[in-house]
Amino acid sequence: MGTKTRTVDGRGHRIGPLGWFAMAGFLSMGALYFVDMLAEGGVIAPTVSLPIGIIAGVGVLLFWLGNDPTIGYVKG
């Protein structure tokens, strides 16, 4: 029943599971935006899917820069 620690090596940027989840959101909302633009009317309006995609993209960038709390946790 110990605490979890994260090893810090400082040798580059990595993405953990939370970052990959944000990446999936970024790619799916980006693709949905382009499909909505081509179809001129779909399930979600392009004015909704674009901001959500941008927010997910910013999240991926922040997770990649080292703020992803799901990287490198080991039982200690």
WOFEN-V272100 format. One record per pair of residues at least 12 apart in sequence whose ideal C-beta (glycine too) atoms are under 10 Angstrom apart, sorted by sequence separation. I is the first residue (numbers start at 1). GAP is how many residues later the second one is. If there is no record, write none. Layout:
i=I gap=GAP
i=I gap=GAP
This chain:
i=32 gap=12
i=33 gap=12
i=34 gap=12
i=36 gap=12
i=37 gap=12
i=33 gap=13
i=36 gap=13
i=37 gap=13
i=32 gap=14
i=33 gap=14
i=35 gap=14
i=36 gap=14
i=29 gap=15
i=33 gap=15
i=34 gap=15
i=32 gap=16
i=33 gap=16
i=34 gap=16
i=32 gap=17
i=33 gap=17
i=31 gap=18
i=32 gap=18
i=33 gap=18
i=29 gap=19
i=30 gap=19
i=33 gap=19
i=34 gap=19
i=29 gap=20
i=30 gap=20
i=32 gap=20
i=33 gap=20
i=28 gap=21
i=29 gap=21
i=32 gap=21
i=33 gap=21
i=29 gap=22
i=30 gap=22
i=31 gap=22
i=29 gap=23
i=30 gap=23
i=28 gap=24
i=29 gap=24
i=30 gap=24
i=28 gap=25
i=29 gap=25
i=26 gap=26
i=27 gap=26
i=29 gap=26
i=30 gap=26
i=25 gap=27
i=26 gap=27
i=29 gap=27
i=30 gap=27
i=25 gap=28
i=26 gap=28
i=28 gap=28
i=29 gap=28
i=26 gap=29
i=27 gap=29
i=25 gap=30
i=26 gap=30
i=27 gap=30
i=25 gap=31
i=26 gap=31
i=24 gap=32
i=25 gap=32
i=26 gap=32
i=22 gap=33
i=23 gap=33
i=26 gap=33
i=27 gap=33
i=22 gap=34
i=23 gap=34
i=25 gap=34
i=26 gap=34
i=21 gap=35
i=22 gap=35
i=25 gap=35
i=26 gap=35
i=22 gap=36
i=23 gap=36
i=24 gap=36
i=22 gap=37
i=23 gap=37
i=21 gap=38
i=22 gap=38
i=21 gap=39
i=22 gap=39
i=19 gap=40
i=20 gap=40
i=22 gap=40
i=23 gap=40
i=18 gap=41
i=19 gap=41
i=22 gap=41
i=23 gap=41
i=18 gap=42
i=19 gap=42
i=21 gap=42
i=22 gap=42
i=19 gap=43
i=20 gap=43
i=19 gap=44
i=15 gap=45
i=18 gap=45
i=19 gap=45
i=17 gap=46
i=19 gap=46
i=22 gap=46
i=16 gap=47
i=13 gap=48
i=15 gap=48
i=16 gap=48
i=19 gap=48
i=20 gap=48
i=14 gap=49
i=15 gap=49
i=18 gap=49
i=19 gap=49
i=21 gap=49
i=13 gap=50
i=14 gap=50
i=15 gap=50
i=18 gap=50
i=19 gap=50
i=20 gap=50
i=13 gap=51
i=15 gap=51
i=17 gap=51
i=18 gap=51
i=19 gap=51
i=13 gap=52
i=14 gap=52
i=16 gap=52
i=18 gap=52
i=19 gap=52
i=13 gap=53
i=15 gap=53
i=16 gap=53
i=17 gap=53
i=18 gap=53
i=12 gap=54
i=14 gap=54
i=16 gap=54
i=17 gap=54
i=13 gap=55
i=15 gap=55
i=16 gap=55
i=10 gap=56
i=15 gap=56
i=16 gap=56
i=14 gap=57
i=16 gap=57
i=8 gap=58
i=13 gap=58
i=14 gap=58
i=6 gap=63
i=8 gap=63
i=9 gap=63
i=6 gap=64
i=7 gap=64
i=8 gap=64
i=6 gap=65
i=7 gap=65
i=6 gap=66
i=7 gap=66
i=5 gap=67
i=6 gap=67
i=7 gap=67
i=4 gap=68
i=5 gap=68
i=6 gap=68
i=4 gap=69
i=5 gap=69
i=7 gap=69
i=4 gap=70
i=5 gap=70
i=6 gap=70
i=4 gap=71
i=5 gap=71
i=3 gap=72
i=4 gap=72
i=2 gap=73
i=3 gap=73
i=1 gap=74
i=2 gap=74
